[in-house]
Amino acid sequence: MSVEPIQARAPGRGLRSIAIALVVLAAVVLVGGIAVRALQSRQLRQRAEAQALPTVVIVVPRKAEAVPTLELPGRTEAYASAPIYARVSGYLKAWYADIGASVKSGQLLAEIETPDLDQQLRQAQAELANARANAALAETTAKRWQSLLASDSVSRQEVEEKTSDLAAKQAAVNALQANVERFQALKGFTRIVAPFDGVVTARSTDVGSLINVGSAQGAELFVVSDTRKLRVYVNVPQNYATAVGRGTKATVHVPERPGQPYAATVESTSRAINAASGTMLVQLMADNAAAELLPGGFARVRFELDATSGALTIPSSALIFDKAGLRVATVAAEDTIVLKPVTLARDDGATVDVASGLGATDRVIENPPDGVADGDRVRVAAAAPKTGAPAATGKRNGRTD
């Protein structure tokens, strides 16, 4: 047997084996590359879908405070304040009380010189004296003619004419007497007096100033205010209109006396909601016997309200107000949005108390994104670490473990 053919076929089989191995290797590389690309594409798609979901922060409602409070801005006003205007024209002769002076009812504040009024009064008195003289003559004449009528010396017509003339003259006397009394009454207004016990809070005139009759704003000579008690006015939101009524207690704080509370009590309410502001005007009364509170100033009024049973507190930023009404967005177990209509018990500004529509275990979105709707998927952000607790750093004695 010859050995040469066997040796000739051996190199051909080796080449085929190498070719097959290369093909298999190429197939493995191709399949592996396709698999890697498919995995990367799937991961990229999942990452894009995850990033497309809005990230939200959730809060859990907490039970409302046992004794809720309501703090609102207000203004203080004097219990009684009277701007004093001139009733006669003239020139200011003298003033006797400056701003800050305590005055009593009827105390003289100023005097006005009225030369024109004085002349008018003297003229009226002279006309009255003339009318009285004419009336006296007419009375004497009427009596004389009546006596002549008894002897038929004159006619009855002439006697009646004289009697009628007397009546006319007496009527003229009465009219002129009333005119004199009017000028005398005006003359009494030359003395400006305090209408009640109080403090002069404004003086807008001085000696020699021209005084004109009128009650226009800014034309007052003095302003006298009774500050022994103060009225405090507060605009209460409509949500609390039924919670703040007559007799409700409150404390008043003013900037000029920080940390000093003053007791006040609701005296009355307007019993109507202002359409422009959505609030009800409330009037409180505060004692000011020590004269520590100043009228016309800003104040913070803190009401102590009755506790709202079952109310839950959430941030006010969680509220959604649209055409569907007032709602909050909650996150269900599948990280989907569920919108719930709610009613408020009270609004503190930063937080609100929800009276109904929300459960104690609901996960509420603190700041819902725009256009959120039922069924939308969201991604819940991880809870932030509690403030005040130091985070673990993994360092010990200056080196990292």
C-alpha atoms as a printed R data frame, in Angstrom:
    type eleno elety resid chain resno        x       y      z
1   ATOM     1    CA   MET     A     1    0.000   0.000  0.000
2   ATOM     2    CA   SER     A     2    1.261   3.476 -0.857
3   ATOM     3    CA   VAL     A     3    1.430   6.170  1.885
4   ATOM     4    CA   GLU     A     4    1.515   9.192 -0.361
5   ATOM     5    CA   PRO     A     5   -2.263   9.748 -0.862
6   ATOM     6    CA   ILE     A     6   -2.864   9.815  2.877
7   ATOM     7    CA   GLN     A     7   -0.208  12.406  3.368
8   ATOM     8    CA   ALA     A     8   -1.672  14.430  0.481
9   ATOM     9    CA   ARG     A     9   -5.210  14.537  2.002
10  ATOM    10    CA   ALA     A    10   -4.157  15.574  5.535
11  ATOM    11    CA   PRO     A    11   -3.487  19.274  4.780
12  ATOM    12    CA   GLY     A    12   -6.918  19.670  3.089
13  ATOM    13    CA   ARG     A    13   -8.828  18.433  6.144
14  ATOM    14    CA   GLY     A    14   -6.878  20.801  8.422
15  ATOM    15    CA   LEU     A    15   -7.798  23.776  6.289
16  ATOM    16    CA   ARG     A    16  -11.472  22.877  6.416
17  ATOM    17    CA   SER     A    17  -11.343  22.569 10.208
18  ATOM    18    CA   ILE     A    18   -9.751  25.966 10.486
19  ATOM    19    CA   ALA     A    19  -12.362  27.473  8.160
20  ATOM    20    CA   ILE     A    20  -15.214  25.938 10.115
21  ATOM    21    CA   ALA     A    21  -13.726  27.213 13.375
22  ATOM    22    CA   LEU     A    22  -13.400  30.709 11.920
23  ATOM    23    CA   VAL     A    23  -17.025  30.637 10.714
24  ATOM    24    CA   VAL     A    24  -18.221  29.458 14.117
25  ATOM    25    CA   LEU     A    25  -16.137  32.148 15.842
26  ATOM    26    CA   ALA     A    26  -17.493  34.823 13.501
27  ATOM    27    CA   ALA     A    27  -21.051  33.626 14.166
28  ATOM    28    CA   VAL     A    28  -20.441  33.746 17.921
29  ATOM    29    CA   VAL     A    29  -19.005  37.261 17.682
30  ATOM    30    CA   LEU     A    30  -21.904  38.403 15.502
31  ATOM    31    CA   VAL     A    31  -24.541  36.893 17.754
32  ATOM    32    CA   GLY     A    32  -22.789  38.282 20.838
33  ATOM    33    CA   GLY     A    33  -22.601  41.759 19.285
34  ATOM    34    CA   ILE     A    34  -26.268  41.653 18.338
35  ATOM    35    CA   ALA     A    35  -27.185  40.488 21.842
36  ATOM    36    CA   VAL     A    36  -25.084  43.219 23.454
37  ATOM    37    CA   ARG     A    37  -26.614  45.869 21.211
38  ATOM    38    CA   ALA     A    38  -30.124  44.604 21.952
39  ATOM    39    CA   LEU     A    39  -29.393  44.681 25.690
40  ATOM    40    CA   GLN     A    40  -27.976  48.217 25.460
41  ATOM    41    CA   SER     A    41  -30.939  49.343 23.395
42  ATOM    42    CA   ARG     A    42  -33.382  47.859 25.917
43  ATOM    43    CA   GLN     A    43  -31.513  49.476 28.812
44  ATOM    44    CA   LEU     A    44  -31.437  52.821 26.991
45  ATOM    45    CA   ARG     A    45  -35.183  52.577 26.302
46  ATOM    46    CA   GLN     A    46  -35.884  51.708 29.944
47  ATOM    47    CA   ARG     A    47  -33.682  54.605 31.103
48  ATOM    48    CA   ALA     A    48  -35.455  57.007 28.738
49  ATOM    49    CA   GLU     A    49  -38.860  55.806 29.898
50  ATOM    50    CA   ALA     A    50  -37.807  56.196 33.525
51  ATOM    51    CA   GLN     A    51  -36.516  59.705 32.896
52  ATOM    52    CA   ALA     A    52  -39.728  60.613 31.071
53  ATOM    53    CA   LEU     A    53  -41.758  59.974 34.232
54  ATOM    54    CA   PRO     A    54  -42.096  63.057 36.459
55  ATOM    55    CA   THR     A    55  -40.372  62.760 39.810
56  ATOM    56    CA   VAL     A    56  -42.562  63.726 42.760
57  ATOM    57    CA   VAL     A    57  -42.068  64.152 46.486
58  ATOM    58    CA   ILE     A    58  -44.766  62.699 48.676
59  ATOM    59    CA   VAL     A    59  -45.887  63.631 52.172
60  ATOM    60    CA   VAL     A    60  -48.127  61.828 54.608
61  ATOM    61    CA   PRO     A    61  -50.960  63.899 56.150
62  ATOM    62    CA   ARG     A    62  -50.655  64.510 59.858
63  ATOM    63    CA   LYS     A    63  -53.372  65.095 62.383
64  ATOM    64    CA   ALA     A    64  -54.357  68.714 62.872
65  ATOM    65    CA   GLU     A    65  -53.342  70.553 66.029
66  ATOM    66    CA   ALA     A    66  -55.517  70.053 69.071
67  ATOM    67    CA   VAL     A    67  -55.957  73.823 69.550
68  ATOM    68    CA   PRO     A    68  -55.798  75.451 66.111
69  ATOM    69    CA   THR     A    69  -54.884  79.106 65.824
70  ATOM    70    CA   LEU     A    70  -55.485  81.682 63.154
71  ATOM    71    CA   GLU     A    71  -53.137  84.659 62.815
72  ATOM    72    CA   LEU     A    72  -54.101  87.564 60.569
73  ATOM    73    CA   PRO     A    73  -52.983  91.160 60.011
74  ATOM    74    CA   GLY     A    74  -55.175  93.922 61.381
75  ATOM    75    CA   ARG     A    75  -55.247  97.612 62.160
76  ATOM    76    CA   THR     A    76  -56.007  99.495 65.332
77  ATOM    77    CA   GLU     A    77  -58.383 102.437 65.554
78  ATOM    78    CA   ALA     A    78  -59.416 104.704 68.409
79  ATOM    79    CA   TYR     A    79  -62.683 103.778 70.096
80  ATOM    80    CA   ALA     A    80  -63.995 107.216 69.063
81  ATOM    81    CA   SER     A    81  -62.283 109.727 66.799
82  ATOM    82    CA   ALA     A    82  -63.739 113.130 65.924
83  ATOM    83    CA   PRO     A    83  -62.260 115.442 63.302
84  ATOM    84    CA   ILE     A    84  -63.223 118.991 64.318
85  ATOM    85    CA   TYR     A    85  -64.081 121.421 61.507
86  ATOM    86    CA   ALA     A    86  -64.894 125.128 61.509
87  ATOM    87    CA   ARG     A    87  -68.544 126.179 61.401
88  ATOM    88    CA   VAL     A    88  -67.678 129.864 60.888
89  ATOM    89    CA   SER     A    89  -65.160 131.678 58.705
90  ATOM    90    CA   GLY     A    90  -62.481 133.927 60.100
91  ATOM    91    CA   TYR     A    91  -58.931 133.867 61.419
92  ATOM    92    CA   LEU     A    92  -57.529 131.664 64.175
93  ATOM    93    CA   LYS     A    93  -57.059 133.864 67.223
94  ATOM    94    CA   ALA     A    94  -55.352 131.291 69.484
95  ATOM    95    CA   TRP     A    95  -55.056 127.553 70.107
96  ATOM    96    CA   TYR     A    96  -54.663 125.953 73.532
97  ATOM    97    CA   ALA     A    97  -54.030 122.204 72.937
98  ATOM    98    CA   ASP     A    98  -51.283 120.642 70.822
99  ATOM    99    CA   ILE     A    99  -50.949 117.046 69.608
100 ATOM   100    CA   GLY     A   100  -50.615 114.505 72.391
101 ATOM   101    CA   ALA     A   101  -52.451 116.698 74.910
102 ATOM   102    CA   SER     A   102  -55.114 115.020 77.047
103 ATOM   103    CA   VAL     A   103  -58.345 117.011 76.999
104 ATOM   104    CA   LYS     A   104  -61.686 116.842 78.773
105 ATOM   105    CA   SER     A   105  -65.129 117.146 77.274
106 ATOM   106    CA   GLY     A   106  -65.927 120.842 76.641
107 ATOM   107    CA   GLN     A   107  -62.328 121.980 77.090
108 ATOM   108    CA   LEU     A   108  -61.407 124.982 74.919
109 ATOM   109    CA   LEU     A   109  -59.078 124.041 72.069
110 ATOM   110    CA   ALA     A   110  -58.984 127.244 70.005
111 ATOM   111    CA   GLU     A   111  -60.752 130.538 69.284
112 ATOM   112    CA   ILE     A   112  -61.628 132.109 65.929
113 ATOM   113    CA   GLU     A   113  -61.889 135.816 65.172
114 ATOM   114    CA   THR     A   114  -64.953 136.569 63.002
115 ATOM   115    CA   PRO     A   115  -65.150 140.251 62.051
116 ATOM   116    CA   ASP     A   116  -67.671 139.622 59.261
117 ATOM   117    CA   LEU     A   117  -69.923 137.610 61.553
118 ATOM   118    CA   ASP     A   118  -69.728 140.304 64.228
119 ATOM   119    CA   GLN     A   119  -70.958 142.921 61.766
120 ATOM   120    CA   GLN     A   120  -73.774 140.668 60.567
121 ATOM   121    CA   LEU     A   121  -74.856 140.093 64.161
122 ATOM   122    CA   ARG     A   122  -74.923 143.830 64.911
123 ATOM   123    CA   GLN     A   123  -76.902 144.506 61.735
124 ATOM   124    CA   ALA     A   124  -79.416 141.827 62.635
125 ATOM   125    CA   GLN     A   125  -79.795 143.273 66.145
126 ATOM   126    CA   ALA     A   126  -80.398 146.754 64.729
127 ATOM   127    CA   GLU     A   127  -83.029 145.455 62.304
128 ATOM   128    CA   LEU     A   128  -84.696 143.656 65.192
129 ATOM   129    CA   ALA     A   129  -84.785 146.842 67.274
130 ATOM   130    CA   ASN     A   130  -86.349 148.737 64.362
131 ATOM   131    CA   ALA     A   131  -88.946 146.024 63.857
132 ATOM   132    CA   ARG     A   132  -89.819 146.037 67.542
133 ATOM   133    CA   ALA     A   133  -90.344 149.822 67.442
134 ATOM   134    CA   ASN     A   134  -92.615 149.497 64.417
135 ATOM   135    CA   ALA     A   135  -94.533 146.710 66.119
136 ATOM   136    CA   ALA     A   136  -94.987 148.791 69.272
137 ATOM   137    CA   LEU     A   137  -96.388 151.699 67.207
138 ATOM   138    CA   ALA     A   138  -98.673 149.365 65.321
139 ATOM   139    CA   GLU     A   139  -99.954 147.930 68.607
140 ATOM   140    CA   THR     A   140 -100.738 151.407 69.995
141 ATOM   141    CA   THR     A   141 -102.494 152.392 66.761
142 ATOM   142    CA   ALA     A   142 -104.549 149.213 66.693
143 ATOM   143    CA   LYS     A   143 -105.706 149.720 70.300
144 ATOM   144    CA   ARG     A   144 -106.662 153.362 69.571
145 ATOM   145    CA   TRP     A   145 -108.690 152.467 66.514
146 ATOM   146    CA   GLN     A   146 -110.466 149.682 68.408
147 ATOM   147    CA   SER     A   147 -111.535 152.201 71.061
148 ATOM   148    CA   LEU     A   148 -112.815 154.542 68.325
149 ATOM   149    CA   LEU     A   149 -114.834 151.710 66.861
150 ATOM   150    CA   ALA     A   150 -116.914 151.534 70.053
151 ATOM   151    CA   SER     A   151 -118.185 155.106 69.393
152 ATOM   152    CA   ASP     A   152 -118.670 154.445 65.678
153 ATOM   153    CA   SER     A   153 -116.056 157.077 64.858
154 ATOM   154    CA   VAL     A   154 -114.251 154.745 62.427
155 ATOM   155    CA   SER     A   155 -115.340 151.871 60.247
156 ATOM   156    CA   ARG     A   156 -114.736 148.219 61.083
157 ATOM   157    CA   GLN     A   157 -112.713 147.853 57.859
158 ATOM   158    CA   GLU     A   158 -110.197 150.439 59.033
159 ATOM   159    CA   VAL     A   159 -109.885 148.753 62.445
160 ATOM   160    CA   GLU     A   160 -109.211 145.388 60.822
161 ATOM   161    CA   GLU     A   161 -106.539 146.971 58.619
162 ATOM   162    CA   LYS     A   162 -104.758 148.347 61.675
163 ATOM   163    CA   THR     A   163 -105.034 144.985 63.470
164 ATOM   164    CA   SER     A   164 -103.628 143.177 60.428
165 ATOM   165    CA   ASP     A   165 -100.742 145.635 60.256
166 ATOM   166    CA   LEU     A   166  -99.935 144.873 63.899
167 ATOM   167    CA   ALA     A   167  -99.846 141.129 63.177
168 ATOM   168    CA   ALA     A   168  -97.516 141.683 60.233
169 ATOM   169    CA   LYS     A   169  -95.178 143.815 62.323
170 ATOM   170    CA   GLN     A   170  -95.096 141.182 65.090
171 ATOM   171    CA   ALA     A   171  -94.298 138.469 62.513
172 ATOM   172    CA   ALA     A   172  -91.418 140.594 61.233
173 ATOM   173    CA   VAL     A   173  -90.130 140.907 64.802
174 ATOM   174    CA   ASN     A   174  -90.230 137.120 65.215
175 ATOM   175    CA   ALA     A   175  -88.323 136.571 61.955
176 ATOM   176    CA   LEU     A   176  -85.647 139.081 62.858
177 ATOM   177    CA   GLN     A   177  -85.394 137.601 66.357
178 ATOM   178    CA   ALA     A   178  -84.722 134.182 64.817
179 ATOM   179    CA   ASN     A   179  -82.088 135.721 62.565
180 ATOM   180    CA   VAL     A   180  -80.330 137.288 65.554
181 ATOM   181    CA   GLU     A   181  -80.391 133.965 67.403
182 ATOM   182    CA   ARG     A   182  -78.881 132.251 64.317
183 ATOM   183    CA   PHE     A   183  -75.965 134.667 64.284
184 ATOM   184    CA   GLN     A   184  -75.550 134.273 68.038
185 ATOM   185    CA   ALA     A   185  -75.414 130.486 67.599
186 ATOM   186    CA   LEU     A   186  -72.774 130.885 64.896
187 ATOM   187    CA   LYS     A   187  -70.872 133.190 67.192
188 ATOM   188    CA   GLY     A   188  -70.753 130.350 69.713
189 ATOM   189    CA   PHE     A   189  -68.839 128.246 67.167
190 ATOM   190    CA   THR     A   190  -65.921 130.644 67.384
191 ATOM   191    CA   ARG     A   191  -64.919 128.617 70.446
192 ATOM   192    CA   ILE     A   192  -63.566 125.204 69.393
193 ATOM   193    CA   VAL     A   193  -64.093 122.730 72.235
194 ATOM   194    CA   ALA     A   194  -63.353 119.015 72.747
195 ATOM   195    CA   PRO     A   195  -66.409 116.806 72.123
196 ATOM   196    CA   PHE     A   196  -65.351 114.164 74.677
197 ATOM   197    CA   ASP     A   197  -62.475 113.107 76.918
198 ATOM   198    CA   GLY     A   198  -59.520 112.031 74.827
199 ATOM   199    CA   VAL     A   199  -56.212 112.938 73.238
200 ATOM   200    CA   VAL     A   200  -55.499 115.498 70.518
201 ATOM   201    CA   THR     A   201  -54.041 113.329 67.760
202 ATOM   202    CA   ALA     A   202  -53.856 116.024 65.061
203 ATOM   203    CA   ARG     A   203  -53.646 119.826 64.817
204 ATOM   204    CA   SER     A   204  -53.577 121.321 61.333
205 ATOM   205    CA   THR     A   205  -53.932 125.053 62.010
206 ATOM   206    CA   ASP     A   206  -52.022 127.888 63.627
207 ATOM   207    CA   VAL     A   207  -52.503 131.441 64.861
208 ATOM   208    CA   GLY     A   208  -53.498 133.797 62.031
209 ATOM   209    CA   SER     A   209  -54.558 131.025 59.646
210 ATOM   210    CA   LEU     A   210  -57.560 131.742 57.443
211 ATOM   211    CA   ILE     A   211  -60.427 129.531 58.542
212 ATOM   212    CA   ASN     A   212  -63.051 128.465 56.006
213 ATOM   213    CA   VAL     A   213  -66.306 126.680 56.650
214 ATOM   214    CA   GLY     A   214  -66.319 123.107 55.390
215 ATOM   215    CA   SER     A   215  -65.816 119.435 56.191
216 ATOM   216    CA   ALA     A   216  -63.613 118.349 53.305
217 ATOM   217    CA   GLN     A   217  -60.876 115.819 53.974
218 ATOM   218    CA   GLY     A   218  -57.805 117.624 55.306
219 ATOM   219    CA   ALA     A   219  -59.735 120.725 56.365
220 ATOM   220    CA   GLU     A   220  -60.114 119.649 59.988
221 ATOM   221    CA   LEU     A   221  -58.596 121.930 62.622
222 ATOM   222    CA   PHE     A   222  -58.107 119.231 65.265
223 ATOM   223    CA   VAL     A   223  -58.683 115.504 65.683
224 ATOM   224    CA   VAL     A   224  -59.629 114.295 69.158
225 ATOM   225    CA   SER     A   225  -59.484 110.529 69.805
226 ATOM   226    CA   ASP     A   226  -60.646 108.430 72.723
227 ATOM   227    CA   THR     A   227  -57.832 105.882 73.136
228 ATOM   228    CA   ARG     A   228  -58.835 104.353 76.457
229 ATOM   229    CA   LYS     A   229  -60.169 101.468 74.374
230 ATOM   230    CA   LEU     A   230  -59.184 100.544 70.846
231 ATOM   231    CA   ARG     A   231  -61.091  98.938 68.020
232 ATOM   232    CA   VAL     A   232  -59.096  96.330 66.096
233 ATOM   233    CA   TYR     A   233  -60.278  95.511 62.576
234 ATOM   234    CA   VAL     A   234  -59.372  92.230 60.877
235 ATOM   235    CA   ASN     A   235  -60.432  90.750 57.532
236 ATOM   236    CA   VAL     A   236  -61.161  87.065 58.205
237 ATOM   237    CA   PRO     A   237  -61.192  84.642 55.225
238 ATOM   238    CA   GLN     A   238  -64.549  83.153 54.326
239 ATOM   239    CA   ASN     A   239  -63.404  79.674 55.447
240 ATOM   240    CA   TYR     A   240  -63.314  80.939 59.053
241 ATOM   241    CA   ALA     A   241  -66.376  83.191 58.943
242 ATOM   242    CA   THR     A   242  -68.374  80.777 61.101
243 ATOM   243    CA   ALA     A   243  -65.478  80.053 63.464
244 ATOM   244    CA   VAL     A   244  -64.968  83.703 64.472
245 ATOM   245    CA   GLY     A   245  -68.022  85.155 66.186
246 ATOM   246    CA   ARG     A   246  -69.007  87.567 68.906
247 ATOM   247    CA   GLY     A   247  -67.103  86.785 72.109
248 ATOM   248    CA   THR     A   248  -64.199  84.965 70.427
249 ATOM   249    CA   LYS     A   249  -60.965  85.609 72.319
250 ATOM   250    CA   ALA     A   250  -57.809  86.811 70.603
251 ATOM   251    CA   THR     A   251  -54.409  88.267 71.374
252 ATOM   252    CA   VAL     A   252  -52.998  91.343 69.665
253 ATOM   253    CA   HIS     A   253  -49.298  91.927 68.951
254 ATOM   254    CA   VAL     A   254  -47.855  95.219 67.701
255 ATOM   255    CA   PRO     A   255  -44.385  95.847 66.218
256 ATOM   256    CA   GLU     A   256  -43.442  98.596 68.673
257 ATOM   257    CA   ARG     A   257  -43.839  96.229 71.651
258 ATOM   258    CA   PRO     A   258  -42.452  92.849 70.535
259 ATOM   259    CA   GLY     A   259  -43.329  89.896 72.706
260 ATOM   260    CA   GLN     A   260  -46.069  91.781 74.556
261 ATOM   261    CA   PRO     A   261  -49.550  90.288 73.974
262 ATOM   262    CA   TYR     A   262  -52.749  92.277 74.537
263 ATOM   263    CA   ALA     A   263  -56.093  90.619 75.120
264 ATOM   264    CA   ALA     A   264  -58.953  91.414 72.760
265 ATOM   265    CA   THR     A   265  -62.496  90.151 72.247
266 ATOM   266    CA   VAL     A   266  -64.603  90.063 69.101
267 ATOM   267    CA   GLU     A   267  -67.239  92.771 69.514
268 ATOM   268    CA   SER     A   268  -69.079  92.428 66.208
269 ATOM   269    CA   THR     A   269  -68.757  91.237 62.601
270 ATOM   270    CA   SER     A   270  -70.028  92.632 59.324
271 ATOM   271    CA   ARG     A   271  -71.998  89.400 58.717
272 ATOM   272    CA   ALA     A   272  -71.196  89.726 55.013
273 ATOM   273    CA   ILE     A   273  -68.402  88.643 52.678
274 ATOM   274    CA   ASN     A   274  -66.579  91.280 50.672
275 ATOM   275    CA   ALA     A   275  -66.814  90.157 47.048
276 ATOM   276    CA   ALA     A   276  -63.457  91.709 46.141
277 ATOM   277    CA   SER     A   277  -61.366  90.127 48.913
278 ATOM   278    CA   GLY     A   278  -63.467  87.110 49.943
279 ATOM   279    CA   THR     A   279  -63.202  88.112 53.594
280 ATOM   280    CA   MET     A   280  -65.496  89.197 56.419
281 ATOM   281    CA   LEU     A   281  -64.712  92.318 58.453
282 ATOM   282    CA   VAL     A   282  -64.382  91.591 62.181
283 ATOM   283    CA   GLN     A   283  -64.215  94.223 64.925
284 ATOM   284    CA   LEU     A   284  -62.455  93.452 68.206
285 ATOM   285    CA   MET     A   285  -62.218  95.530 71.353
286 ATOM   286    CA   ALA     A   286  -58.958  95.867 73.295
287 ATOM   287    CA   ASP     A   287  -58.464  97.687 76.595
288 ATOM   288    CA   ASN     A   288  -55.866 100.453 76.397
289 ATOM   289    CA   ALA     A   289  -56.058 102.078 79.822
290 ATOM   290    CA   ALA     A   290  -52.245 102.132 79.985
291 ATOM   291    CA   ALA     A   291  -52.084 103.923 76.606
292 ATOM   292    CA   GLU     A   292  -49.548 101.395 75.297
293 ATOM   293    CA   LEU     A   293  -51.378 100.698 72.036
294 ATOM   294    CA   LEU     A   294  -51.383 103.386 69.368
295 ATOM   295    CA   PRO     A   295  -54.412 103.966 67.140
296 ATOM   296    CA   GLY     A   296  -53.991 103.745 63.392
297 ATOM   297    CA   GLY     A   297  -51.198 101.167 63.551
298 ATOM   298    CA   PHE     A   298  -50.559  97.677 62.197
299 ATOM   299    CA   ALA     A   299  -51.226  94.676 64.426
300 ATOM   300    CA   ARG     A   300  -51.085  90.884 64.289
301 ATOM   301    CA   VAL     A   301  -54.233  89.273 65.664
302 ATOM   302    CA   ARG     A   302  -54.106  85.659 66.816
303 ATOM   303    CA   PHE     A   303  -57.444  83.862 67.258
304 ATOM   304    CA   GLU     A   304  -57.836  80.721 69.341
305 ATOM   305    CA   LEU     A   305  -60.309  78.548 67.430
306 ATOM   306    CA   ASP     A   306  -62.132  75.375 68.348
307 ATOM   307    CA   ALA     A   307  -60.354  72.197 67.289
308 ATOM   308    CA   THR     A   308  -61.507  70.662 64.009
309 ATOM   309    CA   SER     A   309  -62.370  67.003 64.629
310 ATOM   310    CA   GLY     A   310  -60.679  64.563 62.239
311 ATOM   311    CA   ALA     A   311  -58.892  67.250 60.203
312 ATOM   312    CA   LEU     A   312  -55.602  66.400 58.504
313 ATOM   313    CA   THR     A   313  -52.808  68.881 57.826
314 ATOM   314    CA   ILE     A   314  -50.962  69.012 54.498
315 ATOM   315    CA   PRO     A   315  -48.778  71.667 52.795
316 ATOM   316    CA   SER     A   316  -50.768  74.289 50.920
317 ATOM   317    CA   SER     A   317  -48.564  73.637 47.866
318 ATOM   318    CA   ALA     A   318  -50.291  70.244 47.508
319 ATOM   319    CA   LEU     A   319  -53.614  71.861 46.567
320 ATOM   320    CA   ILE     A   320  -54.832  71.856 42.955
321 ATOM   321    CA   PHE     A   321  -57.530  74.363 42.069
322 ATOM   322    CA   ASP     A   322  -59.022  74.135 38.583
323 ATOM   323    CA   LYS     A   323  -62.403  73.888 36.889
324 ATOM   324    CA   ALA     A   324  -63.018  70.590 38.726
325 ATOM   325    CA   GLY     A   325  -62.695  72.344 42.095
326 ATOM   326    CA   LEU     A   326  -60.237  71.910 44.929
327 ATOM   327    CA   ARG     A   327  -58.296  68.619 44.783
328 ATOM   328    CA   VAL     A   328  -55.071  66.950 45.875
329 ATOM   329    CA   ALA     A   329  -52.959  64.433 43.927
330 ATOM   330    CA   THR     A   330  -52.175  61.155 45.688
331 ATOM   331    CA   VAL     A   331  -49.926  58.255 44.617
332 ATOM   332    CA   ALA     A   332  -51.454  54.770 44.556
333 ATOM   333    CA   ALA     A   333  -49.547  51.506 45.159
334 ATOM   334    CA   GLU     A   334  -48.676  51.197 41.430
335 ATOM   335    CA   ASP     A   335  -47.135  54.723 41.415
336 ATOM   336    CA   THR     A   336  -50.110  56.092 39.530
337 ATOM   337    CA   ILE     A   337  -51.901  59.373 40.196
338 ATOM   338    CA   VAL     A   338  -55.292  59.470 41.937
339 ATOM   339    CA   LEU     A   339  -56.910  62.934 42.213
340 ATOM   340    CA   LYS     A   340  -59.155  63.410 45.242
341 ATOM   341    CA   PRO     A   341  -61.565  66.325 45.835
342 ATOM   342    CA   VAL     A   342  -61.195  67.821 49.313
343 ATOM   343    CA   THR     A   343  -62.807  70.442 51.535
344 ATOM   344    CA   LEU     A   344  -60.754  72.687 53.784
345 ATOM   345    CA   ALA     A   345  -61.318  73.352 57.450
346 ATOM   346    CA   ARG     A   346  -58.827  76.214 57.734
347 ATOM   347    CA   ASP     A   347  -55.891  77.779 55.904
348 ATOM   348    CA   ASP     A   348  -52.735  78.850 57.739
349 ATOM   349    CA   GLY     A   349  -50.887  79.968 54.632
350 ATOM   350    CA   ALA     A   350  -48.030  77.421 54.597
351 ATOM   351    CA   THR     A   351  -50.333  74.547 55.621
352 ATOM   352    CA   VAL     A   352  -54.029  73.758 55.345
353 ATOM   353    CA   ASP     A   353  -56.351  71.554 57.379
354 ATOM   354    CA   VAL     A   354  -58.435  69.208 55.226
355 ATOM   355    CA   ALA     A   355  -61.872  68.474 56.659
356 ATOM   356    CA   SER     A   356  -62.886  65.696 54.249
357 ATOM   357    CA   GLY     A   357  -61.756  63.815 51.147
358 ATOM   358    CA   LEU     A   358  -58.370  62.651 52.398
359 ATOM   359    CA   GLY     A   359  -57.231  59.608 54.385
360 ATOM   360    CA   ALA     A   360  -54.550  59.487 57.045
361 ATOM   361    CA   THR     A   361  -52.541  56.907 55.019
362 ATOM   362    CA   ASP     A   362  -52.777  58.645 51.634
363 ATOM   363    CA   ARG     A   363  -49.500  59.535 49.960
364 ATOM   364    CA   VAL     A   364  -49.962  63.157 48.913
365 ATOM   365    CA   ILE     A   365  -47.777  64.809 46.263
366 ATOM   366    CA   GLU     A   366  -46.256  67.867 47.892
367 ATOM   367    CA   ASN     A   367  -46.012  69.910 44.682
368 ATOM   368    CA   PRO     A   368  -47.943  68.232 41.845
369 ATOM   369    CA   PRO     A   369  -46.670  68.892 38.281
370 ATOM   370    CA   ASP     A   370  -48.747  70.899 35.827
371 ATOM   371    CA   GLY     A   371  -51.386  69.021 33.863
372 ATOM   372    CA   VAL     A   372  -51.427  66.029 36.190
373 ATOM   373    CA   ALA     A   373  -54.343  63.655 35.558
374 ATOM   374    CA   ASP     A   374  -55.802  60.449 36.973
375 ATOM   375    CA   GLY     A   375  -53.803  57.354 35.981
376 ATOM   376    CA   ASP     A   376  -50.560  59.180 35.140
377 ATOM   377    CA   ARG     A   377  -47.455  57.296 36.201
378 ATOM   378    CA   VAL     A   378  -44.861  59.047 38.342
379 ATOM   379    CA   ARG     A   379  -41.559  58.276 39.947
380 ATOM   380    CA   VAL     A   380  -41.445  58.775 43.714
381 ATOM   381    CA   ALA     A   381  -38.306  60.517 44.941
382 ATOM   382    CA   ALA     A   382  -36.366  58.914 47.753
383 ATOM   383    CA   ALA     A   383  -37.138  60.304 51.181
384 ATOM   384    CA   ALA     A   384  -34.650  62.932 52.353
385 ATOM   385    CA   PRO     A   385  -32.646  62.158 55.492
386 ATOM   386    CA   LYS     A   386  -34.065  63.556 58.716
387 ATOM   387    CA   THR     A   387  -32.637  66.899 59.695
388 ATOM   388    CA   GLY     A   388  -30.493  66.902 62.791
389 ATOM   389    CA   ALA     A   389  -29.211  63.316 62.303
390 ATOM   390    CA   PRO     A   390  -25.576  63.191 61.087
391 ATOM   391    CA   ALA     A   391  -25.104  61.104 57.947
392 ATOM   392    CA   ALA     A   392  -22.775  58.053 58.069
393 ATOM   393    CA   THR     A   393  -19.468  58.903 56.367
394 ATOM   394    CA   GLY     A   394  -17.578  55.612 56.713
395 ATOM   395    CA   LYS     A   395  -14.592  57.377 58.176
396 ATOM   396    CA   ARG     A   396  -12.903  56.421 61.392
397 ATOM   397    CA   ASN     A   397  -10.018  58.349 62.966
398 ATOM   398    CA   GLY     A   398   -9.504  60.334 59.788
399 ATOM   399    CA   ARG     A   399   -9.352  57.397 57.333
400 ATOM   400    CA   THR     A   400  -11.981  55.734 55.216
401 ATOM   401    CA   ASP     A   401  -12.820  52.108 55.870
